[in-house]
């Protein structure tokens, strides 16, 4: 995989409307999960790490 494959415009989140950090992570995790880039446990792990 080269750099061009890793940078995809639909995975750049600008001006995302989120009520909280948890909401932001949920939205990003859902998008990444739908693309098959993360496991279903990603969101919980991300929140745990950031807590």
C-alpha positions as CSV (number, residue, x, y, z in Angstrom):
1,X,0.0,0.0,0.0
2,X,1.4,3.4,-0.9
3,X,0.7,6.8,0.5
4,X,-1.9,7.6,-2.2
5,X,-3.9,4.5,-1.1
6,X,-3.8,5.6,2.6
7,X,-5.1,9.2,2.1
8,X,-8.7,9.2,1.0
9,X,-10.8,12.4,1.0
10,X,-13.9,10.7,2.5
11,X,-11.8,9.8,5.5
12,X,-10.7,13.4,6.2
13,X,-13.2,14.8,8.7
14,X,-13.4,18.6,8.7
15,X,-16.1,20.5,10.5
16,X,-17.7,17.3,11.9
17,X,-20.7,18.1,14.1
18,X,-20.1,16.2,17.4
19,X,-21.6,16.9,20.8
20,X,-18.7,15.4,22.7
21,X,-15.4,13.5,22.3
22,X,-17.3,10.2,22.6
23,X,-19.7,11.3,19.9
24,X,-16.8,12.3,17.6
25,X,-15.1,8.9,18.2
26,X,-18.4,7.1,17.5
27,X,-18.9,8.8,14.1
28,X,-15.3,8.3,13.0
29,X,-15.3,4.6,14.2
30,X,-18.5,3.9,12.4
31,X,-17.0,5.3,9.1
32,X,-13.8,3.3,9.5
33,X,-15.7,0.2,10.4
34,X,-17.9,0.5,7.4
35,X,-14.7,0.6,5.3
36,X,-13.4,-2.5,7.0
37,X,-10.4,-0.6,8.3
38,X,-11.0,-1.3,12.0
39,X,-12.6,-4.0,14.2
40,X,-15.9,-3.5,16.0
41,X,-13.9,-3.1,19.3
42,X,-12.1,0.0,17.9
43,X,-14.4,2.6,19.3
44,X,-14.3,1.2,22.9
45,X,-10.5,0.8,22.7
46,X,-10.1,4.4,21.5
47,X,-12.3,5.8,24.3
48,X,-10.4,3.7,26.9
49,X,-7.1,4.9,25.6
50,X,-8.2,8.5,25.7
51,X,-9.7,8.3,29.1
